[in-house]
């Protein structure tokens, strides 16, 4: 596994899946920092309130990577990608998940709790955690992303 410490966060729609994935990470001896939603919270909440602290921790290097869960996985990805150095992907199957790591060196995995079963989500997390970035021709593309960030964002470092 390439990540030593993972952050995890969910809104109200992803709370139950987050609990299952936290246990999955623990079972695989992967330290996890929980950014909420709280385990007993059932009220509707706004996904940016949970995606932003997770993405900020990834951006600042406090954690190696993050897993963000909402109903569609899309809102979390949009929010997380606002942070320098974050490459969040919303993965829905093995192909999108593996390509997000192999080609894009994604460091935040966003999941759709309303579309994935627990077993599907665990399979995607395992795949994402174990798939290496291949570099090669993709490195030039990531360098272009870093240049875009430098032009449009202030660096967290």
mmCIF file of the C-alpha atoms, coordinates in Angstrom:
data_MODEL
# 
_entry.id   MODEL 
# 
loop_
_atom_site.group_PDB 
_atom_site.id 
_atom_site.type_symbol 
_atom_site.label_atom_id 
_atom_site.label_alt_id 
_atom_site.label_comp_id 
_atom_site.label_asym_id 
_atom_site.label_entity_id 
_atom_site.label_seq_id 
_atom_site.pdbx_PDB_ins_code 
_atom_site.Cartn_x 
_atom_site.Cartn_y 
_atom_site.Cartn_z 
_atom_site.occupancy 
_atom_site.B_iso_or_equiv 
_atom_site.pdbx_formal_charge 
_atom_site.auth_seq_id 
_atom_site.auth_comp_id 
_atom_site.auth_asym_id 
_atom_site.auth_atom_id 
_atom_site.pdbx_PDB_model_num 
ATOM 1   C CA . UNK A 1 1   ? 0.000   0.000  0.000   1.00 0.00 ? 1   UNK A CA 1 
ATOM 2   C CA . UNK A 1 2   ? 1.445   3.348  -0.985  1.00 0.00 ? 2   UNK A CA 1 
ATOM 3   C CA . UNK A 1 3   ? -0.372  5.467  1.584   1.00 0.00 ? 3   UNK A CA 1 
ATOM 4   C CA . UNK A 1 4   ? 0.653   5.400  5.235   1.00 0.00 ? 4   UNK A CA 1 
ATOM 5   C CA . UNK A 1 5   ? -2.121  7.563  6.695   1.00 0.00 ? 5   UNK A CA 1 
ATOM 6   C CA . UNK A 1 6   ? -5.560  8.132  5.205   1.00 0.00 ? 6   UNK A CA 1 
ATOM 7   C CA . UNK A 1 7   ? -8.126  10.801 5.951   1.00 0.00 ? 7   UNK A CA 1 
ATOM 8   C CA . UNK A 1 8   ? -11.794 9.939  5.635   1.00 0.00 ? 8   UNK A CA 1 
ATOM 9   C CA . UNK A 1 9   ? -14.899 12.122 5.560   1.00 0.00 ? 9   UNK A CA 1 
ATOM 10  C CA . UNK A 1 10  ? -18.542 11.857 4.622   1.00 0.00 ? 10  UNK A CA 1 
ATOM 11  C CA . UNK A 1 11  ? -21.681 13.897 4.610   1.00 0.00 ? 11  UNK A CA 1 
ATOM 12  C CA . UNK A 1 12  ? -24.952 12.514 5.964   1.00 0.00 ? 12  UNK A CA 1 
ATOM 13  C CA . UNK A 1 13  ? -25.482 10.346 2.869   1.00 0.00 ? 13  UNK A CA 1 
ATOM 14  C CA . UNK A 1 14  ? -22.106 8.685  3.267   1.00 0.00 ? 14  UNK A CA 1 
ATOM 15  C CA . UNK A 1 15  ? -22.043 8.239  7.038   1.00 0.00 ? 15  UNK A CA 1 
ATOM 16  C CA . UNK A 1 16  ? -22.855 4.513  7.106   1.00 0.00 ? 16  UNK A CA 1 
ATOM 17  C CA . UNK A 1 17  ? -20.436 3.680  4.317   1.00 0.00 ? 17  UNK A CA 1 
ATOM 18  C CA . UNK A 1 18  ? -17.744 5.724  6.062   1.00 0.00 ? 18  UNK A CA 1 
ATOM 19  C CA . UNK A 1 19  ? -18.165 3.622  9.214   1.00 0.00 ? 19  UNK A CA 1 
ATOM 20  C CA . UNK A 1 20  ? -17.721 0.433  7.204   1.00 0.00 ? 20  UNK A CA 1 
ATOM 21  C CA . UNK A 1 21  ? -14.681 1.783  5.373   1.00 0.00 ? 21  UNK A CA 1 
ATOM 22  C CA . UNK A 1 22  ? -13.066 2.949  8.615   1.00 0.00 ? 22  UNK A CA 1 
ATOM 23  C CA . UNK A 1 23  ? -13.316 -0.615 9.873   1.00 0.00 ? 23  UNK A CA 1 
ATOM 24  C CA . UNK A 1 24  ? -11.932 -1.907 6.569   1.00 0.00 ? 24  UNK A CA 1 
ATOM 25  C CA . UNK A 1 25  ? -8.930  0.419  6.913   1.00 0.00 ? 25  UNK A CA 1 
ATOM 26  C CA . UNK A 1 26  ? -8.411  -0.616 10.538  1.00 0.00 ? 26  UNK A CA 1 
ATOM 27  C CA . UNK A 1 27  ? -8.591  -4.289 9.575   1.00 0.00 ? 27  UNK A CA 1 
ATOM 28  C CA . UNK A 1 28  ? -5.852  -3.612 7.017   1.00 0.00 ? 28  UNK A CA 1 
ATOM 29  C CA . UNK A 1 29  ? -3.699  -1.721 9.555   1.00 0.00 ? 29  UNK A CA 1 
ATOM 30  C CA . UNK A 1 30  ? -4.023  1.619  7.776   1.00 0.00 ? 30  UNK A CA 1 
ATOM 31  C CA . UNK A 1 31  ? -4.188  4.590  10.173  1.00 0.00 ? 31  UNK A CA 1 
ATOM 32  C CA . UNK A 1 32  ? -7.198  6.771  9.497   1.00 0.00 ? 32  UNK A CA 1 
ATOM 33  C CA . UNK A 1 33  ? -8.049  10.334 10.516  1.00 0.00 ? 33  UNK A CA 1 
ATOM 34  C CA . UNK A 1 34  ? -11.803 10.949 10.595  1.00 0.00 ? 34  UNK A CA 1 
ATOM 35  C CA . UNK A 1 35  ? -13.060 14.369 9.497   1.00 0.00 ? 35  UNK A CA 1 
ATOM 36  C CA . UNK A 1 36  ? -16.722 13.566 10.134  1.00 0.00 ? 36  UNK A CA 1 
ATOM 37  C CA . UNK A 1 37  ? -19.697 13.507 9.816   1.00 0.00 ? 37  UNK A CA 1 
ATOM 38  C CA . UNK A 1 38  ? -20.032 12.272 13.375  1.00 0.00 ? 38  UNK A CA 1 
ATOM 39  C CA . UNK A 1 39  ? -21.129 8.674  13.805  1.00 0.00 ? 39  UNK A CA 1 
ATOM 40  C CA . UNK A 1 40  ? -24.463 9.453  15.456  1.00 0.00 ? 40  UNK A CA 1 
ATOM 41  C CA . UNK A 1 41  ? -25.339 12.473 13.333  1.00 0.00 ? 41  UNK A CA 1 
ATOM 42  C CA . UNK A 1 42  ? -28.362 11.960 11.100  1.00 0.00 ? 42  UNK A CA 1 
ATOM 43  C CA . UNK A 1 43  ? -29.301 15.504 10.078  1.00 0.00 ? 43  UNK A CA 1 
ATOM 44  C CA . UNK A 1 44  ? -28.614 16.696 6.562   1.00 0.00 ? 44  UNK A CA 1 
ATOM 45  C CA . UNK A 1 45  ? -25.259 18.475 6.294   1.00 0.00 ? 45  UNK A CA 1 
ATOM 46  C CA . UNK A 1 46  ? -23.321 20.216 3.543   1.00 0.00 ? 46  UNK A CA 1 
ATOM 47  C CA . UNK A 1 47  ? -20.584 18.144 1.898   1.00 0.00 ? 47  UNK A CA 1 
ATOM 48  C CA . UNK A 1 48  ? -18.096 21.054 1.569   1.00 0.00 ? 48  UNK A CA 1 
ATOM 49  C CA . UNK A 1 49  ? -17.963 21.264 5.370   1.00 0.00 ? 49  UNK A CA 1 
ATOM 50  C CA . UNK A 1 50  ? -16.397 17.779 5.393   1.00 0.00 ? 50  UNK A CA 1 
ATOM 51  C CA . UNK A 1 51  ? -14.564 17.643 2.071   1.00 0.00 ? 51  UNK A CA 1 
ATOM 52  C CA . UNK A 1 52  ? -12.668 20.887 2.687   1.00 0.00 ? 52  UNK A CA 1 
ATOM 53  C CA . UNK A 1 53  ? -10.917 19.882 5.936   1.00 0.00 ? 53  UNK A CA 1 
ATOM 54  C CA . UNK A 1 54  ? -10.023 16.493 4.435   1.00 0.00 ? 54  UNK A CA 1 
ATOM 55  C CA . UNK A 1 55  ? -8.629  18.063 1.249   1.00 0.00 ? 55  UNK A CA 1 
ATOM 56  C CA . UNK A 1 56  ? -6.775  20.690 3.250   1.00 0.00 ? 56  UNK A CA 1 
ATOM 57  C CA . UNK A 1 57  ? -5.060  17.950 5.286   1.00 0.00 ? 57  UNK A CA 1 
ATOM 58  C CA . UNK A 1 58  ? -4.032  16.183 2.056   1.00 0.00 ? 58  UNK A CA 1 
ATOM 59  C CA . UNK A 1 59  ? -2.868  19.457 0.509   1.00 0.00 ? 59  UNK A CA 1 
ATOM 60  C CA . UNK A 1 60  ? -0.727  20.329 3.554   1.00 0.00 ? 60  UNK A CA 1 
ATOM 61  C CA . UNK A 1 61  ? 0.743   16.811 3.746   1.00 0.00 ? 61  UNK A CA 1 
ATOM 62  C CA . UNK A 1 62  ? -0.783  15.994 7.135   1.00 0.00 ? 62  UNK A CA 1 
ATOM 63  C CA . UNK A 1 63  ? -2.094  12.766 5.602   1.00 0.00 ? 63  UNK A CA 1 
ATOM 64  C CA . UNK A 1 64  ? -1.008  10.914 2.483   1.00 0.00 ? 64  UNK A CA 1 
ATOM 65  C CA . UNK A 1 65  ? -4.435  10.603 0.926   1.00 0.00 ? 65  UNK A CA 1 
ATOM 66  C CA . UNK A 1 66  ? -8.150  10.797 1.578   1.00 0.00 ? 66  UNK A CA 1 
ATOM 67  C CA . UNK A 1 67  ? -11.428 9.016  0.998   1.00 0.00 ? 67  UNK A CA 1 
ATOM 68  C CA . UNK A 1 68  ? -14.500 11.249 0.729   1.00 0.00 ? 68  UNK A CA 1 
ATOM 69  C CA . UNK A 1 69  ? -18.047 9.925  0.563   1.00 0.00 ? 69  UNK A CA 1 
ATOM 70  C CA . UNK A 1 70  ? -21.303 11.621 -0.366  1.00 0.00 ? 70  UNK A CA 1 
ATOM 71  C CA . UNK A 1 71  ? -24.419 10.504 -2.193  1.00 0.00 ? 71  UNK A CA 1 
ATOM 72  C CA . UNK A 1 72  ? -22.908 10.875 -5.670  1.00 0.00 ? 72  UNK A CA 1 
ATOM 73  C CA . UNK A 1 73  ? -19.176 11.238 -4.969  1.00 0.00 ? 73  UNK A CA 1 
ATOM 74  C CA . UNK A 1 74  ? -19.233 14.237 -7.285  1.00 0.00 ? 74  UNK A CA 1 
ATOM 75  C CA . UNK A 1 75  ? -19.688 17.085 -4.798  1.00 0.00 ? 75  UNK A CA 1 
ATOM 76  C CA . UNK A 1 76  ? -16.848 15.837 -2.636  1.00 0.00 ? 76  UNK A CA 1 
ATOM 77  C CA . UNK A 1 77  ? -14.577 15.612 -5.696  1.00 0.00 ? 77  UNK A CA 1 
ATOM 78  C CA . UNK A 1 78  ? -15.428 19.130 -6.845  1.00 0.00 ? 78  UNK A CA 1 
ATOM 79  C CA . UNK A 1 79  ? -14.689 20.552 -3.414  1.00 0.00 ? 79  UNK A CA 1 
ATOM 80  C CA . UNK A 1 80  ? -11.508 18.556 -2.856  1.00 0.00 ? 80  UNK A CA 1 
ATOM 81  C CA . UNK A 1 81  ? -10.070 19.608 -6.207  1.00 0.00 ? 81  UNK A CA 1 
ATOM 82  C CA . UNK A 1 82  ? -10.145 23.250 -5.083  1.00 0.00 ? 82  UNK A CA 1 
ATOM 83  C CA . UNK A 1 83  ? -7.042  22.565 -2.952  1.00 0.00 ? 83  UNK A CA 1 
ATOM 84  C CA . UNK A 1 84  ? -3.484  22.726 -4.298  1.00 0.00 ? 84  UNK A CA 1 
ATOM 85  C CA . UNK A 1 85  ? -1.919  19.335 -4.858  1.00 0.00 ? 85  UNK A CA 1 
ATOM 86  C CA . UNK A 1 86  ? -5.180  17.447 -4.495  1.00 0.00 ? 86  UNK A CA 1 
ATOM 87  C CA . UNK A 1 87  ? -6.159  15.146 -7.333  1.00 0.00 ? 87  UNK A CA 1 
ATOM 88  C CA . UNK A 1 88  ? -9.579  13.849 -6.385  1.00 0.00 ? 88  UNK A CA 1 
ATOM 89  C CA . UNK A 1 89  ? -11.373 11.302 -8.535  1.00 0.00 ? 89  UNK A CA 1 
ATOM 90  C CA . UNK A 1 90  ? -14.934 10.106 -8.317  1.00 0.00 ? 90  UNK A CA 1 
ATOM 91  C CA . UNK A 1 91  ? -14.673 6.384  -9.041  1.00 0.00 ? 91  UNK A CA 1 
ATOM 92  C CA . UNK A 1 92  ? -17.663 4.197  -9.777  1.00 0.00 ? 92  UNK A CA 1 
ATOM 93  C CA . UNK A 1 93  ? -16.045 0.989  -11.056 1.00 0.00 ? 93  UNK A CA 1 
ATOM 94  C CA . UNK A 1 94  ? -12.684 -0.788 -11.180 1.00 0.00 ? 94  UNK A CA 1 
ATOM 95  C CA . UNK A 1 95  ? -11.646 0.868  -14.428 1.00 0.00 ? 95  UNK A CA 1 
ATOM 96  C CA . UNK A 1 96  ? -12.262 4.456  -13.277 1.00 0.00 ? 96  UNK A CA 1 
ATOM 97  C CA . UNK A 1 97  ? -10.643 3.701  -9.945  1.00 0.00 ? 97  UNK A CA 1 
ATOM 98  C CA . UNK A 1 98  ? -7.484  2.107  -11.334 1.00 0.00 ? 98  UNK A CA 1 
ATOM 99  C CA . UNK A 1 99  ? -7.032  4.755  -14.037 1.00 0.00 ? 99  UNK A CA 1 
ATOM 100 C CA . UNK A 1 100 ? -7.402  7.471  -11.411 1.00 0.00 ? 100 UNK A CA 1 
ATOM 101 C CA . UNK A 1 101 ? -4.342  6.042  -9.668  1.00 0.00 ? 101 UNK A CA 1 
ATOM 102 C CA . UNK A 1 102 ? -2.323  4.791  -12.653 1.00 0.00 ? 102 UNK A CA 1 
ATOM 103 C CA . UNK A 1 103 ? -2.692  7.862  -14.875 1.00 0.00 ? 103 UNK A CA 1 
ATOM 104 C CA . UNK A 1 104 ? -3.632  10.704 -12.530 1.00 0.00 ? 104 UNK A CA 1 
ATOM 105 C CA . UNK A 1 105 ? -1.845  9.752  -9.291  1.00 0.00 ? 105 UNK A CA 1 
ATOM 106 C CA . UNK A 1 106 ? -5.076  10.534 -7.434  1.00 0.00 ? 106 UNK A CA 1 
ATOM 107 C CA . UNK A 1 107 ? -4.696  11.187 -3.743  1.00 0.00 ? 107 UNK A CA 1 
ATOM 108 C CA . UNK A 1 108 ? -8.381  11.537 -2.875  1.00 0.00 ? 108 UNK A CA 1 
ATOM 109 C CA . UNK A 1 109 ? -10.924 8.863  -3.738  1.00 0.00 ? 109 UNK A CA 1 
ATOM 110 C CA . UNK A 1 110 ? -14.539 10.051 -3.824  1.00 0.00 ? 110 UNK A CA 1 
ATOM 111 C CA . UNK A 1 111 ? -17.306 7.486  -3.583  1.00 0.00 ? 111 UNK A CA 1 
ATOM 112 C CA . UNK A 1 112 ? -21.056 7.529  -4.230  1.00 0.00 ? 112 UNK A CA 1 
ATOM 113 C CA . UNK A 1 113 ? -22.806 6.002  -1.248  1.00 0.00 ? 113 UNK A CA 1 
ATOM 114 C CA . UNK A 1 114 ? -26.130 5.967  -3.090  1.00 0.00 ? 114 UNK A CA 1 
ATOM 115 C CA . UNK A 1 115 ? -24.725 3.992  -6.015  1.00 0.00 ? 115 UNK A CA 1 
ATOM 116 C CA . UNK A 1 116 ? -22.248 1.547  -4.465  1.00 0.00 ? 116 UNK A CA 1 
ATOM 117 C CA . UNK A 1 117 ? -22.818 -1.381 -2.161  1.00 0.00 ? 117 UNK A CA 1 
ATOM 118 C CA . UNK A 1 118 ? -20.510 -1.744 0.822   1.00 0.00 ? 118 UNK A CA 1 
ATOM 119 C CA . UNK A 1 119 ? -18.686 -4.617 -0.885  1.00 0.00 ? 119 UNK A CA 1 
ATOM 120 C CA . UNK A 1 120 ? -18.252 -2.598 -4.101  1.00 0.00 ? 120 UNK A CA 1 
ATOM 121 C CA . UNK A 1 121 ? -16.895 0.361  -2.130  1.00 0.00 ? 121 UNK A CA 1 
ATOM 122 C CA . UNK A 1 122 ? -14.453 -1.855 -0.228  1.00 0.00 ? 122 UNK A CA 1 
ATOM 123 C CA . UNK A 1 123 ? -13.272 -3.370 -3.503  1.00 0.00 ? 123 UNK A CA 1 
ATOM 124 C CA . UNK A 1 124 ? -12.693 0.104  -4.952  1.00 0.00 ? 124 UNK A CA 1 
ATOM 125 C CA . UNK A 1 125 ? -10.831 1.276  -1.851  1.00 0.00 ? 125 UNK A CA 1 
ATOM 126 C CA . UNK A 1 126 ? -8.603  -1.807 -1.907  1.00 0.00 ? 126 UNK A CA 1 
ATOM 127 C CA . UNK A 1 127 ? -7.921  -1.329 -5.623  1.00 0.00 ? 127 UNK A CA 1 
ATOM 128 C CA . UNK A 1 128 ? -7.177  2.364  -5.155  1.00 0.00 ? 128 UNK A CA 1 
ATOM 129 C CA . UNK A 1 129 ? -4.846  1.704  -2.233  1.00 0.00 ? 129 UNK A CA 1 
ATOM 130 C CA . UNK A 1 130 ? -2.880  -0.964 -4.088  1.00 0.00 ? 130 UNK A CA 1 
ATOM 131 C CA . UNK A 1 131 ? -2.702  0.493  -7.606  1.00 0.00 ? 131 UNK A CA 1 
ATOM 132 C CA . UNK A 1 132 ? 0.541   2.369  -8.272  1.00 0.00 ? 132 UNK A CA 1 
ATOM 133 C CA . UNK A 1 133 ? 0.945   5.529  -10.301 1.00 0.00 ? 133 UNK A CA 1 
ATOM 134 C CA . UNK A 1 134 ? 2.746   4.532  -13.520 1.00 0.00 ? 134 UNK A CA 1 
ATOM 135 C CA . UNK A 1 135 ? 4.311   7.921  -14.263 1.00 0.00 ? 135 UNK A CA 1 
ATOM 136 C CA . UNK A 1 136 ? 5.946   7.795  -17.687 1.00 0.00 ? 136 UNK A CA 1 
ATOM 137 C CA . UNK A 1 137 ? 3.900   9.750  -20.250 1.00 0.00 ? 137 UNK A CA 1 
ATOM 138 C CA . UNK A 1 138 ? 1.446   10.817 -17.537 1.00 0.00 ? 138 UNK A CA 1 
ATOM 139 C CA . UNK A 1 139 ? 4.063   12.777 -15.595 1.00 0.00 ? 139 UNK A CA 1 
ATOM 140 C CA . UNK A 1 140 ? 4.072   15.598 -18.141 1.00 0.00 ? 140 UNK A CA 1 
ATOM 141 C CA . UNK A 1 141 ? 0.321   15.959 -17.705 1.00 0.00 ? 141 UNK A CA 1 
ATOM 142 C CA . UNK A 1 142 ? 0.632   16.140 -13.936 1.00 0.00 ? 142 UNK A CA 1 
ATOM 143 C CA . UNK A 1 143 ? 3.353   18.770 -14.345 1.00 0.00 ? 143 UNK A CA 1 
ATOM 144 C CA . UNK A 1 144 ? 0.915   20.818 -16.410 1.00 0.00 ? 144 UNK A CA 1 
ATOM 145 C CA . UNK A 1 145 ? -1.624  20.520 -13.579 1.00 0.00 ? 145 UNK A CA 1 
ATOM 146 C CA . UNK A 1 146 ? 1.003   21.741 -11.089 1.00 0.00 ? 146 UNK A CA 1 
ATOM 147 C CA . UNK A 1 147 ? 1.722   24.723 -13.347 1.00 0.00 ? 147 UNK A CA 1 
ATOM 148 C CA . UNK A 1 148 ? -1.983  25.546 -13.548 1.00 0.00 ? 148 UNK A CA 1 
ATOM 149 C CA . UNK A 1 149 ? -2.166  25.402 -9.749  1.00 0.00 ? 149 UNK A CA 1 
ATOM 150 C CA . UNK A 1 150 ? 0.828   27.724 -9.413  1.00 0.00 ? 150 UNK A CA 1 
ATOM 151 C CA . UNK A 1 151 ? -0.819  30.218 -11.731 1.00 0.00 ? 151 UNK A CA 1 
ATOM 152 C CA . UNK A 1 152 ? -4.220  30.093 -10.041 1.00 0.00 ? 152 UNK A CA 1 
ATOM 153 C CA . UNK A 1 153 ? -3.720  29.092 -6.383  1.00 0.00 ? 153 UNK A CA 1 
ATOM 154 C CA . UNK A 1 154 ? -1.540  30.105 -3.506  1.00 0.00 ? 154 UNK A CA 1 
ATOM 155 C CA . UNK A 1 155 ? 0.670   27.252 -2.362  1.00 0.00 ? 155 UNK A CA 1 
ATOM 156 C CA . UNK A 1 156 ? -0.027  25.817 1.102   1.00 0.00 ? 156 UNK A CA 1 
ATOM 157 C CA . UNK A 1 157 ? 3.733   25.450 1.740   1.00 0.00 ? 157 UNK A CA 1 
# 
